[in-house]
Amino acid sequence: MKKILVIYYSQSGQLKEISNNLIAPIKESDYCEIDYYNIQPENPFPFPWSGKSFYDAFPESFQQIPVDIIPPPKDILDKKYDLIIFSYQVWFLSPSIPINSFLKSSYAKKIMGDTPIITVIGCRNMWVMSHEKVKKLIAQANGNLVGNVSFVDRHINHVSVITIVHWMFSGKKTKLYGIFPKPGVAQRDIDAASKFGEIILNKIEKDDFKDLPNELYNAGGVLTKPFLVLMDQKANKMFSLWSKFVLSKNKNRSFKLFLFKIYLWLAIWIISPIVFLLFLITYPIKKRKIDREMNYYRGIE
Ligand SMILES: Cc1cc2nc3c(=O)[nH]c(=O)nc-3n(C[C@H](O)[C@H](O)[C@H](O)COP(=O)(O)O)c2cc1C
């Protein structure tokens, strides 16, 4: 029997549904035994979010400051797994606080050490730089990352910003005003997650994950676009300054977060369209470099 552990955190249930669908073919096989570990912070984050709590999560998310989590069950800590499916979401271009808190805890080393890990990301559309941070933390926990699948909202960036705000602040994954598309990962992508489970099952059978990244990519499992990567890189630089500013010693945290909120909206609605135009103009001369970078982030050769 192969022992598989699914580790996840999900507020709305979206990532839980993706993980369940992905794992379904593995669960149905008669030689895999599956355990689940739902990461839970001692003090749960709100869902739906209020405007205040949402922006308040920014500096600690970005600076990857951990919170206390409820310890994993003892039987999970004591087992040695053959594979871990690690499902996480992105908060402010970084792994969400509960995910980061687990990865930085002593439990991560105990559970993930010397174990193959496949990450499953469910986010709006910007995960690449966050994944670099997760790669580092998995390596620090002595885990062995063997593959990645990302699930994103495929609508254009600005539409997905409007719809996710509606979803996060109302708790309802519904069409805003009946006109906008549904927020988050499309139901057809969530339903189709099992195709990646089949690819993974094949690798478990052979006990060889070597070609997994290429196969997951060819099956449409690594969704990102060059412009989103560029925005992610640039925003990381700005978020680094902003998060340090908000956390700096002098008081007025709520005022500083108010300034950050204004910056964020300007960045999304004014700065990013200008950067997009510049990106389009310079794309032909930068194409080779961008292609190389994209293959690295996709984890393919
Ligand atoms: C505080 C916060 C910040 C977020 N920041 C990002 C982000 O930087 N990039 C992104 O693609 N999605 C972002 N999202 C969306 C989440 O990654 C995720 O898709 C959404 O919260 C649903 O996940 P769930 O399964 O936990 O409900 C953010 C969500 C929250 C609540």
The ligand as a Gaussian input file, in Angstrom:
#p B3LYP/6-31G(d) Opt

LIG

0 1
 C       -5.960000      38.255000       1.649000
 C       -5.964000      37.627000       0.270000
 C       -4.967000      37.963000      -0.631000
 C       -4.940000      37.344000      -1.897000
 N       -3.899000      37.626000      -2.756000
 C       -3.795000      36.936000      -3.914000
 C       -2.656000      37.138000      -4.772000
 O       -1.723000      37.886000      -4.464000
 N       -2.592000      36.454000      -5.946000
 C       -3.606000      35.598000      -6.327000
 O       -3.493000      35.030000      -7.426000
 N       -4.680000      35.363000      -5.532000
 C       -4.794000      36.000000      -4.337000
 N       -5.869000      35.758000      -3.501000
 C       -6.852000      34.712000      -3.856000
 C       -6.498000      33.392000      -3.129000
 O       -5.251000      32.895000      -3.598000
 C       -7.553000      32.283000      -3.300000
 O       -7.771000      32.012000      -4.634000
 C       -8.873000      32.625000      -2.680000
 O       -8.661000      33.178000      -1.407000
 C       -9.768000      31.380000      -2.524000
 O       -9.070000      30.375000      -1.817000
 P       -9.743000      29.418000      -0.734000
 O       -9.680000      28.018000      -1.295000
 O       -8.936000      29.549000       0.524000
 O      -11.142000      29.873000      -0.531000
 C       -5.948000      36.393000      -2.261000
 C       -6.971000      36.107000      -1.341000
 C       -6.968000      36.700000      -0.096000
 C       -8.079000      36.339000       0.864000

